[in-house]
Each structure stands twice: as C-alpha cells, then as structure tokens.
Amino acid sequence: MKRNNLFFVLLGIATISYSFVKLDFSPFEIYTNDNTIENKIIAGYQGWFNTKKDGADLGWKHYSNKGVFKQGSVNIDFWPDMTEYSKDHKYKTPFKHSDDKTAYLFSSADYKTVSLHFKWMKDYGIDGVFVQRFSVALTRGEKRKNNLFQVFDNCFKSAKEHDRVIGVMYDLSGSKSENVIETIKNDWKILVKKYQLNNPKNPNVLTYKGKPIVSLWGVGFKDGRDYTLEDISLLIDFFKNDPTYGNCSVLLGVPTGWRTLTRDAVSDTQLHSVIKSADIVHPWTPGRYSDLSSADLHIKNIIEDKKWCDENELLYMPVVFPGFSWSNQKRNPNIFDQIPRLKGDFLWRQFYNTISADVKTIYVAMFDEMDEGTCIFKVTNDPPIGKTKFLDNNDLPSDYYLWLTGQASKMLRKEIDLSKQKPVYPNEIY
C-alpha cells in the first residue's frame, strides 16, 4: 500500500515537472499564475469589432469609417490573420487579397473568436486583459448595450476556459457628469451579480492586495471632459467602500503628465488628491514618444512616476505599445505607419526600460486594437489590396508580437535575464 502511494506521488511530481518543460520545437510555453496583478503583463482588450450577420445588428462596427465599409472607407490599419478562426465565424467582406480571394473578418460578439484570443494569451504566456467597457456605449441604445454584455460574457467564459485573469476597465471618454456615476454603478451591480467580480476568491478576477481590481480610465485629461474629479472621487468611494458591491482596488487611467500637472493633464492639484485615494496609477503614453531615442528619454518619467507612487503607497503600472498608425481612421495617408514598429525593437526597448525601473506590472496597449495600429495579436502579411492601404507584419511571423510580449513577461518575473537586446524568435524564421 505504501509502495503504491509512493508511486503515485512520484508520478505526480514527474507530471508537474513535465508541464513546465520548454519544448525546443515550440515558440511558446504555457504559464499559469495566481490572480494578483503583480509580476504580470496585462493587455487591453477592446472587443469592439462587429460584422454584418453576427447577430448584434450593429453592422461593420469599428471596421467601417462613419458607417461605410468599402475601399477608401475603413477604420483599421491592420488586417487580422484569419487562418485559425472557426469557419462558421469568418465573415465575408467586400475586400480581396492579392490572389483575388475574398478577405474575411471576425466579430467580437462570437464566443469562439474571443476564446481563440484567450487561447493565444495562454499559449504565449500573456497573463490576461483589462476588458474595455465604454460607459457611453451603455447609454446609446439596447443594441450597443446588449453587445457589450455579450462581449464581456465571452471574455469571462474564455478567461475561465484558458485560465487567464481579467479586470473591467471603464473608459469614461465622452461621458456626461449628469449620468456617469449612476451609469457605471448600475452596470457594475449587474456584472457583480452575474460574475461575482468583487469576490477575490474568483480565480480569474484580477486582484491587488487581495482585492479585485476595477479601473476608471480617463481621469484628469486636459481635453474638455464633461465629468469632474468630484465624480471620480464618488466612484472610487463606491468601488472601495460599498458594503455589497465594493471592497475593490481601484486603478486610475491618467494622462502622461499626471505627476507634474503638465502636458496632457489638467493643472489642478485636486488630481493628486484623487489619485492618492486610489490604489494603482496607470499613465497613458501611446503616441507620447515615437522612436528608440525618445522612448529612452521617457525612462526619466517612469523613474520619477514610480518614485511618487512608492512614496504614496500606490502601485505604478506603465504602458507600452508596439507602434501606432491610424491613417484609415483619420483618412489621412500622411500618418500611415506614424510610429513604426521597427520589427519589434520599439516594443522591446519599452519593455526593457520599464523593467529596468523595477516596475511590478506592465500594461500593453493593446491586444486587438487595429484602429490605431497598436494590436499585438496575429495580423496578416497579406492584407487586402486596393484603394485602402493596410500595414502588414513586416514579414515577421503573425504571432511575433504575442511571442515577444510573452518573453517580456518572463523577463519581468526574472525567469530570463534582463536584456536590452531583443530575443531571437525560435528557429530564426524571419
């Protein structure tokens, strides 16, 4: 009997050990961790793409430019690699590839599609995402509202299926002071009742200091927003202290110039008071620097930002991004490939700089953002041809930026050495 028990113990140890072995022929390995935000790289997940015939009745949402989807009227600068998507979840478009074959797109309303995205996260060692939840969309009719709930349901189920963590990020852009508080409160109550998002024991809910995280993005920007810092304070109090729906850690998405109250930030010291009442500071930096030298200069901001956060007992979560392009969205060919990716050098330099500053967590903008060209998920080297111009992946493998982000996760956790030199993709196939 004892001999049998020993056999099963040894078998279990061998099985566990095997699960952490990196296979030489694989470009990735599976990584599973607990649900704290520390020692994790978390991506933003827009989940805002819809197609005709996907059941949401929203048309080509976020693919079309001002409701029109055809050559010369497109909202995205990248085209997704559709190779792995389920056949019944590929939607025909009016576009053609160079071989004259029909180009297809996906819908975020489809569970199989979102599940595939979360599978990629698991495959490449990306810990999870903040699901973007736009408060304005919650006030613009039942169709948009229902679609938001469908997408979140897809994300929550996919996170469970693939052992990833998620958090809710309320994007307040465009919200009105008159209804922003009640809109977000009511929505959060629905999500908590259905998904137990304020339960720290929920293994797929992202936490900080043992409390589930909820994010409010768009705090303190100097761009004429209607809602106020007082509104933000009331929401923070609700998320932290409500006896039924609270007990959360609060992340604030703030401008690049939040600490100095300059650049894109309001020059109001109240912003610092509001930030100090939260738990995590998340400065938005996409587009604030554009090449390796300016990314290196930005490290000074990272160091000073983190110092301020440390002194005020806040967690600092900087943002990195692979590049930037929104030519089709703006209908301006002069800003095509506005911030070049440099075949991953630009993103890796940011990873290196932030990790060198001893940060505990990093936010990647974004997982699926094709509109502004910041997506890290699989995009094609064979986009449609015609009047509309699309970026390709510079002949890199379609999974390159997923893989590179996974390598950065290892570097953050000190599983590989800190290195300014970008790692070499397995088999050196590019």
BELJOZI-V531768 format. One line per field, one symbol per residue. ss: DSSP state (H for helix, E for strand, - for the rest). psi: psi as a letter, one per 30 degrees, with the letter a starting at -180 (. if undefined). burial: b if it has 16 or more other ideal C-beta (glycine too) atoms within 10 Angstrom, else e. A space follows every 10 residues. Layout:
ss->???
psi->???
burial->???
//
This chain:
ss->-HHHHHHHHH HHHHHHHHH- ---------- -----E---E EEEEE----- ---------- ---EE--E-E --EE---E-E ------HHH- EEEEEE---- -EEEE----- HHHHHHHHHH HHHH---EEE EEEEHHHHH- -HHHHHHHHH HHHHHHHHHH HH--EEEEEE E--------H HHHHHHHHHH HHHHH----- ----E-EE-- EEEEEEEEE- E-------HH HHHHHHHHHH H-------EE EEEE------ ----E----H HHHHHH---E EEE------- -HHHHHHHHH HHHHHHHHHH H---EEEEEE E--E--HHHH --HHH---E- -HHHHHHHHH HHHHHH---- EEEEE----- --------E- ----E----- E--------H HHHHHHHHHH HH-------- -----HHH--
psi->eeeeeeeeee eeeeeeeefg kkkefkfllk kklagkfkgk kklkjehgkl lkggffhgai kfeljhfkjl kfilfkflkk jgefkkeggk kklglklfgg kkklllkffk eeeeeeeeee eeeggkealj kkjjeeffgh leeeeeeeee eeeeeeeeee eghlkllkjj jgkflkefge eeeeeeeeee eeeefhfgjf fjfgkklkhg kkkkkjkhjg kighkellfe eeeeeeeefe fkfegbhlkk kkjllegeef hacglkijff eeeeeffaek kikkfkfflf aeeeeeeffe eeeeeeeeee fghkkkilkl kfakkheeef hjffgkhejk fhhfeeeeee eeeeefghlf lkkkjlegjf eghgkfakll gilllaekkl laghglkfge feeeeeeeee eeggflkkkf kklkkkghg.
burial->eeeeeeeeee eeeeeeeeee eeeeeebbee bebebbbbeb bbbbbbbbbb bbebebebbb bbbbbeeebe eebbbbbbbb beeebeeebb bebebeeeee eebbbbbbbb bebbbbbbeb bbbbbbbbbb bbbbbebbee eeebeebbeb bbbbbbbbbe ebbbbbbbbb bbebbeeeeb bebbeebbee bbeebebbeb ebebbbbbee bbbbbbbbbb beeebebebe bbeebbebbb ebeebbbbbb bbbbbbbbbe beebbbeeee beebbeebbb bbbbbbbbbe eeeebeebbe bbeebbebbe eeebbbbbbb bbbbbbbbbb eeeebbebbb bbbbebbbbb bbbbbebebb bbbbbbbbbb bbbbbbbbbb ebbbbeebeb bebeebbbbb bbbbbbbbbb bbbeeeeeee ebbebeeeee
//
